């Protein structure tokens, strides 16, 4: 993947991460008793965060000070 593709992928992941955050908040505020669904959403959100961190590391060069 080139830098442009990585940047696009990162933006898609950020949008999905925000959407998951909103869904988790909505379920929590609604008093949902479906703890399994909440756990799945939170786990997915963490995976997205990890993937975003990997892409950000690829996009930002290491600078040795």
HTML snippet that shows the backbone in 3Dmol.js (N, CA, C, O; Angstrom):
<script src="https://3Dmol.org/build/3Dmol-min.js"></script>
<div id="view" style="width:600px;height:400px;position:relative"></div>
<script>
const pdb = `
ATOM      1  N   UNK A   1       0.842  -1.186   0.000  1.00  0.00           N
ATOM      2  CA  UNK A   1       0.000   0.000   0.000  1.00  0.00           C
ATOM      3  C   UNK A   1       0.883   1.244   0.000  1.00  0.00           C
ATOM      4  O   UNK A   1       1.905   1.305   0.684  1.00  0.00           O
ATOM      5  N   UNK A   2       0.466   2.221  -0.777  1.00  0.00           N
ATOM      6  CA  UNK A   2       1.208   3.468  -0.764  1.00  0.00           C
ATOM      7  C   UNK A   2       0.613   4.407   0.288  1.00  0.00           C
ATOM      8  O   UNK A   2      -0.383   4.092   0.939  1.00  0.00           O
ATOM      9  N   UNK A   3       1.243   5.546   0.430  1.00  0.00           N
ATOM     10  CA  UNK A   3       0.848   6.489   1.483  1.00  0.00           C
ATOM     11  C   UNK A   3      -0.594   6.964   1.331  1.00  0.00           C
ATOM     12  O   UNK A   3      -1.299   7.132   2.326  1.00  0.00           O
ATOM     13  N   UNK A   4      -1.033   7.180   0.101  1.00  0.00           N
ATOM     14  CA  UNK A   4      -2.405   7.646  -0.144  1.00  0.00           C
ATOM     15  C   UNK A   4      -3.412   6.590   0.294  1.00  0.00           C
ATOM     16  O   UNK A   4      -4.412   6.907   0.939  1.00  0.00           O
ATOM     17  N   UNK A   5      -3.147   5.336  -0.055  1.00  0.00           N
ATOM     18  CA  UNK A   5      -4.052   4.256   0.341  1.00  0.00           C
ATOM     19  C   UNK A   5      -4.089   4.095   1.852  1.00  0.00           C
ATOM     20  O   UNK A   5      -5.149   3.868   2.435  1.00  0.00           O
ATOM     21  N   UNK A   6      -2.924   4.214   2.485  1.00  0.00           N
ATOM     22  CA  UNK A   6      -2.871   4.104   3.947  1.00  0.00           C
ATOM     23  C   UNK A   6      -3.652   5.238   4.606  1.00  0.00           C
ATOM     24  O   UNK A   6      -4.353   5.023   5.595  1.00  0.00           O
ATOM     25  N   UNK A   7      -3.527   6.434   4.060  1.00  0.00           N
ATOM     26  CA  UNK A   7      -4.251   7.584   4.605  1.00  0.00           C
ATOM     27  C   UNK A   7      -5.757   7.386   4.472  1.00  0.00           C
ATOM     28  O   UNK A   7      -6.513   7.683   5.398  1.00  0.00           O
ATOM     29  N   UNK A   8      -6.192   6.881   3.311  1.00  0.00           N
ATOM     30  CA  UNK A   8      -7.618   6.608   3.113  1.00  0.00           C
ATOM     31  C   UNK A   8      -8.106   5.535   4.080  1.00  0.00           C
ATOM     32  O   UNK A   8      -9.165   5.672   4.691  1.00  0.00           O
ATOM     33  N   UNK A   9      -7.329   4.473   4.211  1.00  0.00           N
ATOM     34  CA  UNK A   9      -7.703   3.373   5.117  1.00  0.00           C
ATOM     35  C   UNK A   9      -7.794   3.891   6.550  1.00  0.00           C
ATOM     36  O   UNK A   9      -8.704   3.514   7.289  1.00  0.00           O
ATOM     37  N   UNK A  10      -6.867   4.746   6.944  1.00  0.00           N
ATOM     38  CA  UNK A  10      -6.872   5.313   8.286  1.00  0.00           C
ATOM     39  C   UNK A  10      -8.132   6.135   8.523  1.00  0.00           C
ATOM     40  O   UNK A  10      -8.725   6.060   9.599  1.00  0.00           O
ATOM     41  N   UNK A  11      -8.544   6.911   7.542  1.00  0.00           N
ATOM     42  CA  UNK A  11      -9.754   7.727   7.674  1.00  0.00           C
ATOM     43  C   UNK A  11     -10.993   6.835   7.808  1.00  0.00           C
ATOM     44  O   UNK A  11     -11.875   7.116   8.620  1.00  0.00           O
ATOM     45  N   UNK A  12     -11.058   5.770   7.019  1.00  0.00           N
ATOM     46  CA  UNK A  12     -12.180   4.837   7.116  1.00  0.00           C
ATOM     47  C   UNK A  12     -12.224   4.203   8.507  1.00  0.00           C
ATOM     48  O   UNK A  12     -13.293   4.072   9.103  1.00  0.00           O
ATOM     49  N   UNK A  13     -11.070   3.817   9.014  1.00  0.00           N
ATOM     50  CA  UNK A  13     -11.003   3.217  10.352  1.00  0.00           C
ATOM     51  C   UNK A  13     -11.434   4.212  11.429  1.00  0.00           C
ATOM     52  O   UNK A  13     -12.129   3.844  12.376  1.00  0.00           O
ATOM     53  N   UNK A  14     -11.024   5.459  11.284  1.00  0.00           N
ATOM     54  CA  UNK A  14     -11.410   6.483  12.268  1.00  0.00           C
ATOM     55  C   UNK A  14     -12.919   6.689  12.280  1.00  0.00           C
ATOM     56  O   UNK A  14     -13.518   6.844  13.344  1.00  0.00           O
ATOM     57  N   UNK A  15     -13.533   6.693  11.108  1.00  0.00           N
ATOM     58  CA  UNK A  15     -14.982   6.857  11.022  1.00  0.00           C
ATOM     59  C   UNK A  15     -15.681   5.675  11.673  1.00  0.00           C
ATOM     60  O   UNK A  15     -16.622   5.852  12.447  1.00  0.00           O
ATOM     61  N   UNK A  16     -15.221   4.470  11.359  1.00  0.00           N
ATOM     62  CA  UNK A  16     -15.821   3.283  11.963  1.00  0.00           C
ATOM     63  C   UNK A  16     -15.633   3.275  13.479  1.00  0.00           C
ATOM     64  O   UNK A  16     -16.526   2.857  14.216  1.00  0.00           O
ATOM     65  N   UNK A  17     -14.479   3.733  13.937  1.00  0.00           N
ATOM     66  CA  UNK A  17     -14.192   3.803  15.373  1.00  0.00           C
ATOM     67  C   UNK A  17     -15.166   4.762  16.064  1.00  0.00           C
ATOM     68  O   UNK A  17     -15.700   4.454  17.129  1.00  0.00           O
ATOM     69  N   UNK A  18     -15.391   5.932  15.445  1.00  0.00           N
ATOM     70  CA  UNK A  18     -16.347   6.905  16.001  1.00  0.00           C
ATOM     71  C   UNK A  18     -17.758   6.336  16.025  1.00  0.00           C
ATOM     72  O   UNK A  18     -18.495   6.516  16.995  1.00  0.00           O
ATOM     73  N   UNK A  19     -18.129   5.647  14.945  1.00  0.00           N
ATOM     74  CA  UNK A  19     -19.462   5.046  14.874  1.00  0.00           C
ATOM     75  C   UNK A  19     -19.654   3.988  15.960  1.00  0.00           C
ATOM     76  O   UNK A  19     -20.708   3.915  16.591  1.00  0.00           O
ATOM     77  N   UNK A  20     -18.628   3.176  16.165  1.00  0.00           N
ATOM     78  CA  UNK A  20     -18.708   2.163  17.225  1.00  0.00           C
ATOM     79  C   UNK A  20     -18.815   2.820  18.594  1.00  0.00           C
ATOM     80  O   UNK A  20     -19.558   2.352  19.456  1.00  0.00           O
ATOM     81  N   UNK A  21     -18.081   3.894  18.789  1.00  0.00           N
ATOM     82  CA  UNK A  21     -18.140   4.618  20.056  1.00  0.00           C
ATOM     83  C   UNK A  21     -19.552   5.130  20.306  1.00  0.00           C
ATOM     84  O   UNK A  21     -20.069   5.031  21.419  1.00  0.00           O
ATOM     85  N   UNK A  22     -20.172   5.677  19.265  1.00  0.00           N
ATOM     86  CA  UNK A  22     -21.540   6.177  19.392  1.00  0.00           C
ATOM     87  C   UNK A  22     -22.514   5.040  19.677  1.00  0.00           C
ATOM     88  O   UNK A  22     -23.428   5.195  20.488  1.00  0.00           O
ATOM     89  N   UNK A  23     -22.327   3.905  19.019  1.00  0.00           N
ATOM     90  CA  UNK A  23     -23.206   2.752  19.241  1.00  0.00           C
ATOM     91  C   UNK A  23     -23.055   2.214  20.665  1.00  0.00           C
ATOM     92  O   UNK A  23     -24.044   1.863  21.309  1.00  0.00           O
ATOM     93  N   UNK A  24     -21.830   2.153  21.145  1.00  0.00           N
ATOM     94  CA  UNK A  24     -21.581   1.677  22.510  1.00  0.00           C
ATOM     95  C   UNK A  24     -22.228   2.612  23.519  1.00  0.00           C
ATOM     96  O   UNK A  24     -22.868   2.165  24.471  1.00  0.00           O
ATOM     97  N   UNK A  25     -22.059   3.911  23.307  1.00  0.00           N
ATOM     98  CA  UNK A  25     -22.668   4.891  24.212  1.00  0.00           C
ATOM     99  C   UNK A  25     -24.185   4.797  24.192  1.00  0.00           C
ATOM    100  O   UNK A  25     -24.827   4.864  25.240  1.00  0.00           O
ATOM    101  N   UNK A  26     -24.762   4.643  23.002  1.00  0.00           N
ATOM    102  CA  UNK A  26     -26.220   4.550  22.879  1.00  0.00           C
ATOM    103  C   UNK A  26     -26.752   3.313  23.601  1.00  0.00           C
ATOM    104  O   UNK A  26     -27.761   3.388  24.302  1.00  0.00           O
ATOM    105  N   UNK A  27     -26.080   2.185  23.432  1.00  0.00           N
ATOM    106  CA  UNK A  27     -26.518   0.962  24.113  1.00  0.00           C
ATOM    107  C   UNK A  27     -26.384   1.090  25.627  1.00  0.00           C
ATOM    108  O   UNK A  27     -27.251   0.647  26.380  1.00  0.00           O
ATOM    109  N   UNK A  28     -25.300   1.693  26.053  1.00  0.00           N
ATOM    110  CA  UNK A  28     -25.077   1.866  27.492  1.00  0.00           C
ATOM    111  C   UNK A  28     -26.121   2.795  28.105  1.00  0.00           C
ATOM    112  O   UNK A  28     -26.670   2.506  29.169  1.00  0.00           O
ATOM    113  N   UNK A  29     -26.394   3.917  27.427  1.00  0.00           N
ATOM    114  CA  UNK A  29     -27.357   4.885  27.951  1.00  0.00           C
ATOM    115  C   UNK A  29     -28.779   4.346  27.917  1.00  0.00           C
ATOM    116  O   UNK A  29     -29.612   4.726  28.740  1.00  0.00           O
ATOM    117  N   UNK A  30     -29.056   3.462  26.967  1.00  0.00           N
ATOM    118  CA  UNK A  30     -30.393   2.886  26.860  1.00  0.00           C
ATOM    119  C   UNK A  30     -30.615   1.807  27.923  1.00  0.00           C
ATOM    120  O   UNK A  30     -31.718   1.278  28.060  1.00  0.00           O
ATOM    121  N   UNK A  31     -29.568   1.493  28.664  1.00  0.00           N
ATOM    122  CA  UNK A  31     -29.690   0.484  29.709  1.00  0.00           C
ATOM    123  C   UNK A  31     -29.813  -0.918  29.139  1.00  0.00           C
ATOM    124  O   UNK A  31     -30.477  -1.784  29.708  1.00  0.00           O
ATOM    125  N   UNK A  32     -29.163  -1.123  28.008  1.00  0.00           N
ATOM    126  CA  UNK A  32     -29.240  -2.426  27.353  1.00  0.00           C
ATOM    127  C   UNK A  32     -28.659  -3.511  28.255  1.00  0.00           C
ATOM    128  O   UNK A  32     -27.604  -3.342  28.867  1.00  0.00           O
ATOM    129  N   UNK A  33     -29.367  -4.610  28.316  1.00  0.00           N
ATOM    130  CA  UNK A  33     -28.892  -5.723  29.132  1.00  0.00           C
ATOM    131  C   UNK A  33     -28.102  -6.716  28.286  1.00  0.00           C
ATOM    132  O   UNK A  33     -27.702  -7.768  28.783  1.00  0.00           O
ATOM    133  N   UNK A  34     -27.874  -6.394  27.018  1.00  0.00           N
ATOM    134  CA  UNK A  34     -27.134  -7.274  26.129  1.00  0.00           C
ATOM    135  C   UNK A  34     -25.628  -7.025  26.288  1.00  0.00           C
ATOM    136  O   UNK A  34     -25.003  -6.342  25.477  1.00  0.00           O
ATOM    137  N   UNK A  35     -25.079  -7.589  27.336  1.00  0.00           N
ATOM    138  CA  UNK A  35     -23.664  -7.391  27.639  1.00  0.00           C
ATOM    139  C   UNK A  35     -22.757  -8.031  26.593  1.00  0.00           C
ATOM    140  O   UNK A  35     -21.649  -7.553  26.347  1.00  0.00           O
ATOM    141  N   UNK A  36     -23.231  -9.111  25.981  1.00  0.00           N
ATOM    142  CA  UNK A  36     -22.434  -9.774  24.947  1.00  0.00           C
ATOM    143  C   UNK A  36     -22.247  -8.856  23.745  1.00  0.00           C
ATOM    144  O   UNK A  36     -21.151  -8.772  23.192  1.00  0.00           O
ATOM    145  N   UNK A  37     -23.299  -8.176  23.343  1.00  0.00           N
ATOM    146  CA  UNK A  37     -23.208  -7.247  22.216  1.00  0.00           C
ATOM    147  C   UNK A  37     -22.277  -6.088  22.550  1.00  0.00           C
ATOM    148  O   UNK A  37     -21.461  -5.690  21.719  1.00  0.00           O
ATOM    149  N   UNK A  38     -22.390  -5.545  23.755  1.00  0.00           N
ATOM    150  CA  UNK A  38     -21.490  -4.466  24.173  1.00  0.00           C
ATOM    151  C   UNK A  38     -20.041  -4.926  24.153  1.00  0.00           C
ATOM    152  O   UNK A  38     -19.158  -4.199  23.698  1.00  0.00           O
ATOM    153  N   UNK A  39     -19.800  -6.131  24.645  1.00  0.00           N
ATOM    154  CA  UNK A  39     -18.434  -6.665  24.670  1.00  0.00           C
ATOM    155  C   UNK A  39     -17.887  -6.821  23.253  1.00  0.00           C
ATOM    156  O   UNK A  39     -16.724  -6.509  23.000  1.00  0.00           O
ATOM    157  N   UNK A  40     -18.717  -7.301  22.331  1.00  0.00           N
ATOM    158  CA  UNK A  40     -18.278  -7.453  20.933  1.00  0.00           C
ATOM    159  C   UNK A  40     -17.923  -6.103  20.316  1.00  0.00           C
ATOM    160  O   UNK A  40     -16.905  -5.963  19.638  1.00  0.00           O
ATOM    161  N   UNK A  41     -18.778  -5.118  20.561  1.00  0.00           N
ATOM    162  CA  UNK A  41     -18.521  -3.785  20.008  1.00  0.00           C
ATOM    163  C   UNK A  41     -17.232  -3.193  20.577  1.00  0.00           C
ATOM    164  O   UNK A  41     -16.441  -2.599  19.845  1.00  0.00           O
ATOM    165  N   UNK A  42     -17.029  -3.356  21.869  1.00  0.00           N
ATOM    166  CA  UNK A  42     -15.816  -2.827  22.505  1.00  0.00           C
ATOM    167  C   UNK A  42     -14.571  -3.533  21.984  1.00  0.00           C
ATOM    168  O   UNK A  42     -13.539  -2.899  21.766  1.00  0.00           O
ATOM    169  N   UNK A  43     -14.668  -4.836  21.786  1.00  0.00           N
ATOM    170  CA  UNK A  43     -13.529  -5.589  21.262  1.00  0.00           C
ATOM    171  C   UNK A  43     -13.200  -5.146  19.840  1.00  0.00           C
ATOM    172  O   UNK A  43     -12.031  -4.988  19.488  1.00  0.00           O
ATOM    173  N   UNK A  44     -14.229  -4.949  19.028  1.00  0.00           N
ATOM    174  CA  UNK A  44     -14.027  -4.468  17.660  1.00  0.00           C
ATOM    175  C   UNK A  44     -13.383  -3.084  17.667  1.00  0.00           C
ATOM    176  O   UNK A  44     -12.491  -2.799  16.868  1.00  0.00           O
ATOM    177  N   UNK A  45     -13.844  -2.233  18.575  1.00  0.00           N
ATOM    178  CA  UNK A  45     -13.301  -0.883  18.690  1.00  0.00           C
ATOM    179  C   UNK A  45     -11.803  -0.926  19.046  1.00  0.00           C
ATOM    180  O   UNK A  45     -11.014  -0.147  18.511  1.00  0.00           O
ATOM    181  N   UNK A  46     -11.427  -1.825  19.936  1.00  0.00           N
ATOM    182  CA  UNK A  46     -10.014  -1.965  20.304  1.00  0.00           C
ATOM    183  C   UNK A  46      -9.172  -2.462  19.128  1.00  0.00           C
ATOM    184  O   UNK A  46      -8.048  -2.001  18.929  1.00  0.00           O
ATOM    185  N   UNK A  47      -9.715  -3.402  18.351  1.00  0.00           N
ATOM    186  CA  UNK A  47      -8.992  -3.880  17.168  1.00  0.00           C
ATOM    187  C   UNK A  47      -8.786  -2.763  16.163  1.00  0.00           C
ATOM    188  O   UNK A  47      -7.722  -2.652  15.553  1.00  0.00           O
ATOM    189  N   UNK A  48      -9.814  -1.933  15.993  1.00  0.00           N
ATOM    190  CA  UNK A  48      -9.682  -0.791  15.084  1.00  0.00           C
ATOM    191  C   UNK A  48      -8.601   0.168  15.576  1.00  0.00           C
ATOM    192  O   UNK A  48      -7.803   0.678  14.790  1.00  0.00           O
ATOM    193  N   UNK A  49      -8.587   0.403  16.875  1.00  0.00           N
ATOM    194  CA  UNK A  49      -7.588   1.309  17.451  1.00  0.00           C
ATOM    195  C   UNK A  49      -6.180   0.767  17.216  1.00  0.00           C
ATOM    196  O   UNK A  49      -5.267   1.524  16.887  1.00  0.00           O
ATOM    197  N   UNK A  50      -6.004  -0.542  17.387  1.00  0.00           N
ATOM    198  CA  UNK A  50      -4.704  -1.157  17.140  1.00  0.00           C
ATOM    199  C   UNK A  50      -4.298  -1.016  15.680  1.00  0.00           C
ATOM    200  O   UNK A  50      -3.147  -0.698  15.382  1.00  0.00           O
ATOM    201  N   UNK A  51      -5.238  -1.252  14.766  1.00  0.00           N
ATOM    202  CA  UNK A  51      -4.945  -1.139  13.342  1.00  0.00           C
ATOM    203  C   UNK A  51      -4.610   0.304  12.973  1.00  0.00           C
ATOM    204  O   UNK A  51      -3.721   0.554  12.160  1.00  0.00           O
ATOM    205  N   UNK A  52      -5.330   1.252  13.577  1.00  0.00           N
ATOM    206  CA  UNK A  52      -5.043   2.664  13.316  1.00  0.00           C
ATOM    207  C   UNK A  52      -3.641   3.014  13.793  1.00  0.00           C
ATOM    208  O   UNK A  52      -2.927   3.751  13.113  1.00  0.00           O
ATOM    209  N   UNK A  53      -3.236   2.500  14.945  1.00  0.00           N
ATOM    210  CA  UNK A  53      -1.905   2.777  15.482  1.00  0.00           C
ATOM    211  C   UNK A  53      -0.818   2.230  14.556  1.00  0.00           C
ATOM    212  O   UNK A  53       0.208   2.878  14.349  1.00  0.00           O
ATOM    213  N   UNK A  54      -1.041   1.047  14.005  1.00  0.00           N
ATOM    214  CA  UNK A  54      -0.069   0.448  13.083  1.00  0.00           C
ATOM    215  C   UNK A  54       0.077   1.315  11.831  1.00  0.00           C
ATOM    216  O   UNK A  54       1.192   1.594  11.391  1.00  0.00           O
ATOM    217  N   UNK A  55      -1.041   1.733  11.269  1.00  0.00           N
ATOM    218  CA  UNK A  55      -0.997   2.568  10.060  1.00  0.00           C
ATOM    219  C   UNK A  55      -0.343   3.903  10.355  1.00  0.00           C
ATOM    220  O   UNK A  55       0.454   4.391   9.554  1.00  0.00           O
ATOM    221  N   UNK A  56      -0.667   4.503  11.497  1.00  0.00           N
ATOM    222  CA  UNK A  56      -0.048   5.780  11.867  1.00  0.00           C
ATOM    223  C   UNK A  56       1.463   5.624  12.009  1.00  0.00           C
ATOM    224  O   UNK A  56       2.218   6.517  11.624  1.00  0.00           O
ATOM    225  N   UNK A  57       1.906   4.498  12.558  1.00  0.00           N
ATOM    226  CA  UNK A  57       3.355   4.255  12.676  1.00  0.00           C
ATOM    227  C   UNK A  57       4.009   4.169  11.301  1.00  0.00           C
ATOM    228  O   UNK A  57       5.124   4.654  11.111  1.00  0.00           O
ATOM    229  N   UNK A  58       3.310   3.544  10.331  1.00  0.00           N
ATOM    230  CA  UNK A  58       3.854   3.465   8.976  1.00  0.00           C
ATOM    231  C   UNK A  58       3.920   4.826   8.332  1.00  0.00           C
ATOM    232  O   UNK A  58       4.858   5.107   7.585  1.00  0.00           O
ATOM    233  N   UNK A  59       2.946   5.684   8.600  1.00  0.00           N
ATOM    234  CA  UNK A  59       2.871   6.988   7.952  1.00  0.00           C
ATOM    235  C   UNK A  59       3.832   8.006   8.554  1.00  0.00           C
ATOM    236  O   UNK A  59       4.298   8.908   7.857  1.00  0.00           O
ATOM    237  N   UNK A  60       4.130   7.868   9.837  1.00  0.00           N
ATOM    238  CA  UNK A  60       5.014   8.831  10.514  1.00  0.00           C
ATOM    239  C   UNK A  60       6.408   8.216  10.605  1.00  0.00           C
ATOM    240  O   UNK A  60       6.584   7.189  11.261  1.00  0.00           O
ATOM    241  N   UNK A  61       7.385   8.818   9.967  1.00  0.00           N
ATOM    242  CA  UNK A  61       8.735   8.247  10.004  1.00  0.00           C
ATOM    243  C   UNK A  61       9.356   8.366  11.396  1.00  0.00           C
ATOM    244  O   UNK A  61       9.095   9.308  12.144  1.00  0.00           O
ATOM    245  N   UNK A  62      10.174   7.386  11.707  1.00  0.00           N
ATOM    246  CA  UNK A  62      10.895   7.442  12.985  1.00  0.00           C
ATOM    247  C   UNK A  62      11.974   8.517  12.890  1.00  0.00           C
ATOM    248  O   UNK A  62      12.753   8.568  11.938  1.00  0.00           O
ATOM    249  N   UNK A  63      11.992   9.365  13.900  1.00  0.00           N
ATOM    250  CA  UNK A  63      12.999  10.427  13.946  1.00  0.00           C
ATOM    251  C   UNK A  63      13.849  10.189  15.190  1.00  0.00           C
ATOM    252  O   UNK A  63      13.350  10.203  16.316  1.00  0.00           O
ATOM    253  N   UNK A  64      15.107   9.975  14.969  1.00  0.00           N
ATOM    254  CA  UNK A  64      16.008   9.763  16.093  1.00  0.00           C
ATOM    255  C   UNK A  64      16.559  11.115  16.498  1.00  0.00           C
ATOM    256  O   UNK A  64      17.207  11.801  15.707  1.00  0.00           O
ATOM    257  N   UNK A  65      16.291  11.490  17.742  1.00  0.00           N
ATOM    258  CA  UNK A  65      16.710  12.811  18.224  1.00  0.00           C
ATOM    259  C   UNK A  65      18.101  12.753  18.797  1.00  0.00           C
ATOM    260  O   UNK A  65      18.624  13.770  19.253  1.00  0.00           O
TER     261      UNK A  65
END
`;
const viewer = $3Dmol.createViewer("view");
viewer.addModel(pdb, "pdb");
viewer.setStyle({}, {cartoon: {color: "spectrum"}});
viewer.zoomTo();
viewer.render();
</script>
